[in-house]
Amino acid sequence: MYVLLFAAAAALVQSPVAGSVVKPGTIAIVAADSPTTSPTITKTFTDAVQRTLLRTSFLPLPDANHSLYVAKVEVSQTQRGVVRSGNDRSDRPGMAAGLRGLSLTLPSGKDQLRGLIVTRLQVTVSLRRDNHVVWTGQATTVRASGTRTGDPSVVAATLSDALLTWFPRQLPGPLSVP
């Protein structure tokens, strides 16, 4: 039992964010270089992170040269198969057939195969003066592309809200967001 406690304490000491106290202040949001993520997607996620941080005690600044902290936003998206999206009755009405006051709604047959996209958002906050990492967090979700919930702006808002709800407290591990 003492060995487990010692191992846990040693892991905390070796962690780059262990013992770091993140005090409110100014923060600049920058995008991490990613050759696989489009600039449009990256901008969508950095904007979402900025909007979420506006609801905290941290003030986002447009210039990283004048902020206390720098938040580096890294986004990755990977397609992992396809899913069949059914007819969403709230969007598209089915076909209706009526016979003497009796009506029957039939499916429109507009099922489509859509890509299943795994999106991962990682935010790393460091002190601008020495690049010392004081907080890091990661959130992942899986959504069907071409749907309302799979729209990049919706995914960005959902992941940044879920992740930065923890900031500046340390996360217990990566978040999985439905």
Salt bridges, closest charged atoms under 4 A:
ASP47 OD2 - LYS43 NZ 3.04
ASP63 OD2 - HIS66 NE2 3.33
GLU74 OE2 - ARG120 NH2 3.46
ASP88 OD2 - ARG148 NH2 2.93
ASP91 OD1 - ARG148 NH1 2.87
ASP161 OD1 - ARG55 NH2 2.54
